[in-house]
Amino acid sequence: MHKKRLGKIGETLACEYLLNHHYTIVERNFQKRYGELDIIAVKDKILVFVEVKTGTSKLNNQQKNLKETIQKKRVRWEEYNPTNK
């Protein structure tokens, strides 16, 4: 299966999961020059940023890749945040 299609399927499944758990999807594939957030959701006035990783490799590799991706994006988004001092 093509990587982009697999990724779209993963994001759709993640959105379904969030909706089933009473989250509201605010935005999908939110892009800025600093990067992309796969899903932005909200529940009980708490804003949630979701990074979706869908793949066919072993879970341990996925966990490592996800951890690295989140760390990189967090630093970039904190730099972007105009309220961050």
N, C-alpha and C positions, 0 to 999 in steps of 0.2 A: 504494500500500500504506500502511496506517495506520502512523504513527510508532512506536507501542508494539510492534506486531507485528514491524516491521522490526528494532527494537532487540532483541527476544527472539530473533529468528533470528540476529542478530549475536552475541549472548551464547552461544547454543547452539553456533555454529560455533567461537567462541573456546574454549569448554570442550572441544569435540572435539579441537581443535588441541593444547591443553595435555595432555589425556589421551593423545593419540598420541605426545607427547613426554615421557611418563612423569611428569607432574605429578599430584598428588592434589588434587582440588577439595575445599577445606575448607568453603567457603560461597559461595552466590550471593546477590546483592542484600542484602548485609549493611547494615543501616540503624541509624544512631544519629542523634541530633538534629543532629549536625554534618554529616551528609550520608550518602551511600550509596557503597559500594564494589561494583562489578559482580561481581567474582570475587576470591576469596581462594584461592590455591593454594599448594602446598608441593612442593619437590623437593630432595632431598639436604639436608634440614634448613634450607632457605632458604625463608622466607615471601615470597610474591609477591602484590602487589596489582595487579589488572588493571582498567583502565578501557576499556570497549568503546564505540566510536563507529561506528555503522553509518548510512550515508546514501547519498544518490544524487548529492550535489554533487561538485565537482571535488576531487581529492586535496589540493591546496594549501589549500583552505578547511578540509577535515577536519583536516589537520595543525595548522593554526593554532588551530582550536577545541579540539582535543585538548590541545595544549600549555597553553592558557589554563585548561581544566578541571582538568588535573592539578595545575597550580600552585595554583589555588584550593583544591582538595581537600587537597593536601599541607599547606598552612598550617592548615586546619581540623583535620586528623587529628593533626598535630603538637601542636596545642593540646589535643586530647582525650587524647593518650597520657599516662597517669599516670606513666610512667617517664621522660618527657622533663623535663629540669631546666633 
